[in-house]
């Protein structure tokens, strides 16, 4: 994660599934959730002898070319990963698919954000209209005249008349 999530000191935490009422019983050793908080990793000392530190440095977009060369020299798996990435970036079709996927993800995020904002605005307006109608009904029950109710609630006179009609 590119933000601090857990109120714990270290940058890497692993959680497993245990029974609520029998904490000593682990459901399975096949599932674990790992949280890696990049800001905490970057704030601490880099330990090149730790494979996790090397991979996090490799994946960090802030890693310099010199640091990358050092990682490639130290770790054959990172060398292999870098070679595969270089190979994939040379392939036009793979790069086009990657860029299309990135665009689709950005478009989806934008669509969801727009839909949420529109829904929030629509919900607000709908809620306001419902509240005004409810207040108008109470005013009608108290015997207030339609014109005063329309003026005080901001509802149209036609809407107030509709509310006044028996159902």
C-alpha positions in Angstrom: 0.0 0.0 0.0 1.2 3.5 -0.7 -0.1 4.7 2.6 0.1 3.8 6.3 -2.9 1.6 7.2 -2.2 -0.2 10.4 -1.4 1.6 13.7 1.7 -0.7 14.1 5.3 0.1 13.8 6.7 -2.2 11.2 6.0 -2.1 7.5 5.1 -5.8 6.9 2.3 -7.6 8.8 0.8 -11.0 8.1 -2.6 -12.0 9.3 -4.1 -15.5 9.3 -7.6 -16.9 9.9 -8.4 -18.1 13.4 -11.6 -19.1 15.1 -13.3 -16.2 17.1 -13.9 -18.3 20.2 -10.9 -20.6 19.9 -7.9 -18.3 19.0 -5.6 -21.3 19.1 -7.4 -22.9 16.2 -6.2 -21.7 12.8 -8.6 -22.5 9.9 -5.9 -23.2 7.4 -2.2 -22.5 6.8 -3.0 -21.9 3.1 -4.4 -18.4 3.5 -2.6 -15.3 4.9 -3.1 -11.6 4.3 0.1 -9.6 4.0 0.1 -5.9 4.4 3.1 -4.0 3.2 3.0 -0.3 3.9 5.5 1.4 1.5 5.8 4.7 3.5 6.9 2.8 6.5 9.3 0.7 4.4 10.9 3.8 2.9 11.2 5.5 6.3 13.3 2.6 7.7 16.8 1.4 6.9 17.2 -0.6 3.7 18.6 -4.1 4.3 20.0 -5.6 1.1 20.4 -9.0 2.8 16.6 -9.3 3.2 14.9 -10.6 0.0 11.7 -8.7 0.8 13.6 -5.4 1.1 15.3 -6.1 -2.3 11.9 -6.8 -4.0 10.3 -3.7 -2.5 13.2 -1.7 -3.7 12.9 -3.3 -7.2 9.2 -2.5 -7.3 9.6 1.1 -6.0 9.2 3.6 -8.8 11.7 5.8 -7.0 14.5 3.3 -7.4 17.4 4.8 -9.4 19.2 3.0 -12.3 22.2 2.5 -10.1 20.1 0.9 -7.3 18.4 -1.3 -9.9 21.8 -2.5 -11.3 22.9 -3.3 -7.7 19.7 -5.4 -7.2 20.1 -7.2 -10.5 23.7 -8.2 -9.5 22.6 -9.3 -6.0 19.5 -11.3 -6.8 19.1 -13.7 -9.8 15.3 -13.7 -9.5 15.2 -10.0 -9.8 17.5 -10.2 -12.8 15.1 -12.6 -14.4 12.1 -10.4 -13.6 13.9 -7.4 -15.1 14.7 -9.3 -18.2 11.1 -10.4 -18.6 9.9 -6.8 -18.1 12.4 -5.6 -20.7 11.2 -8.3 -23.1 7.5 -7.5 -22.6 8.1 -3.7 -23.0 9.7 -4.4 -26.4 6.7 -6.3 -27.7 4.3 -3.7 -29.3 1.1 -5.9 -28.9 1.9 -6.5 -25.2 2.5 -2.8 -24.6 -0.7 -1.9 -26.4 -2.7 -4.4 -24.3 -1.1 -3.0 -21.1 -1.9 0.5 -22.1 -5.5 -0.4 -23.0 -5.9 -2.1 -19.6 -4.5 0.9 -17.8 -6.8 3.2 -19.8 -9.8 0.9 -19.0 -8.9 1.0 -15.3 -8.7 4.8 -15.3 -12.0 5.1 -17.2 -13.7 2.8 -14.7 -12.4 4.8 -11.8 -13.6 8.0 -13.5 -17.0 6.5 -14.3 -17.5 5.3 -10.7 -16.4 8.6 -9.3 -18.8 10.5 -11.6 -21.6 8.0 -10.8 -21.0 8.4 -7.1 -21.1 12.2 -7.3 -24.2 12.1 -9.5 -25.9 9.7 -7.1 -25.0 11.8 -4.1 -26.4 14.9 -5.8 -29.5 13.1 -6.9 -29.9 11.6 -3.5 -29.5 15.0 -1.8 -32.1 16.5 -4.1 -34.5 13.6 -3.7 -34.1 13.8 0.1 -34.7 17.5 0.1 -37.9 17.1 -1.9 -39.1 14.3 0.4 -38.4 16.4 3.5 -40.3 19.4 2.0 -43.3 17.2 1.1 -43.4 15.8 4.6 -43.3 19.2 6.2 -46.0 20.4 3.8 -48.2 17.4 4.9 -47.8 18.4 8.5 -48.6 22.0 7.7 -51.8 20.8 5.8 -52.8 18.7 8.8 -52.5 21.9 10.9 -54.9 23.6 8.6 -52.5 26.1 6.9 -53.5 27.4 3.5 -51.9 26.1 0.3 -50.3 29.4 -0.8 -48.5 29.8 2.5 -47.3 26.2 2.5 -46.0 26.6 -1.0 -44.2 29.9 -0.1 -42.6 28.5 3.1 -41.5 25.1 1.7 -40.5 26.2 -1.8 -42.8 23.6 -3.3 -44.9 24.5 -6.3 -48.5 25.3 -5.6 -49.4 22.3 -7.9 -47.3 20.0 -5.7 -48.9 21.2 -2.5 -52.4 20.7 -4.1 -51.3 17.1 -5.0 -50.3 16.5 -1.4 -53.6 18.0 -0.1 -55.7 15.6 -2.3 -57.0 12.6 -0.3 -55.5 9.3 -1.3 
